[in-house]
Amino acid sequence: MKRTTKVALITSGGDCQGLNAAIRGVGKSLIQRLGNVEIYGMYDGYRGLIEGDYKFMQPKDFSGILTEGGTILGTSRQNYIPGRDIVDAEGNSVIPSMLQTYNRLNLDCLVIMGGNGTQKSAKLISDAGMNVVTLPKTIDNDIWGTDTTFGFQSAVDIATNVIDYIHSTASSHSRIFVVELMGRDAGWLTLNAGIGSGADVILIPEIPYDLEKVAELIEERKKHGRSFSIVACAEGAVSVDDVKLDEEASRRKRENSRHSTVSYEIADKLEKLTGQETRVTVPGHYQRGGPPCPYDRVLATQFGVAAADLIINRQYGRMVAIQGGEIVSIPLEDAASKTKFLPVDHPMIQVARRMGISLGD
Ligand code: F6P
């Protein structure tokens, strides 16, 4: 008799749109193609694997979830020592407990869906002897080796919509609005939403900003009868002065600042520089919520099917990716070794500059 293939699904790190579509893609495709398969859903990301807290999934669990936001399995973040270990709150390695659950269930493979941090910890799990296939998910789109991640396009849609709505109120009151979008390290979301919504200024972590230059553009707009201005600002945007601070000095600055986030500091300074009333809008986790857009549903399904292919072909230690429109897979160590920052000479940056959008430099 044909041996049963045993697979566990894990969604880890910050959630995003399309996780359920990906779970469905892997599950339905494995059942469809293998028939003889046992699929376990680990609860709350790596916690389920560490504590042996899981659900034995039935075919019906993969139905009716394509359009649902979040993850039916739950998720959590795990402490990670770069390149060395995954640890609990006391600093003890949790990899042995993961291995125990893996061996007890006699698993063939873990399918791990996650962002940058998750890809790095998945590499450690793979190094510890567990078979792993990963899928790239994050609204930040900052995973190395894939042109895009699922969740990203849905977040771009939401962030664009937020700025669209801000336009009318900004215009009515002749105000400057600073809209803070997610992205601690990379500006993909802010750049795309900023261009898509017609923002006047786009500030991203990769290009340190000078507010004097931003104020100049706003004054110029006023001279041409534009009474309001919209600044799309990534949460990780940094000024030309602050970028020179070392880690300790920037931590101290953040702790002592009277501004809860960078956009409040920017708004404060712009109001002083321009004399124009300025407001802040922070959509926050709203950007990660709700149903995936059609593009993400399709991409997550494609990724899920590709993960099932890798499992069937016993190609482990790989991350599914999309490159130039083709679904491919790359070695996990490549994906885990770098962050995909927005190159400052990226064609989309050129588009923004040629449209007269200020990037703050
Ligand atoms: O990595 C995804 C992300 O949404 C980032 O854009 C953001 O900085 C971070 O997660 C927020 O994390 P948390 O959900 O833990 O507040």
Boltz pocket constraint, residues with backbone or C-beta under 6 A from the ligand:
constraints:
  - pocket:
      binder: B
      contacts: [[A, 14], [A, 15], [A, 115], [A, 138], [A, 139], [A, 140], [A, 182], [A, 183], [A, 184], [A, 235], [A, 288]]
      max_distance: 6.0
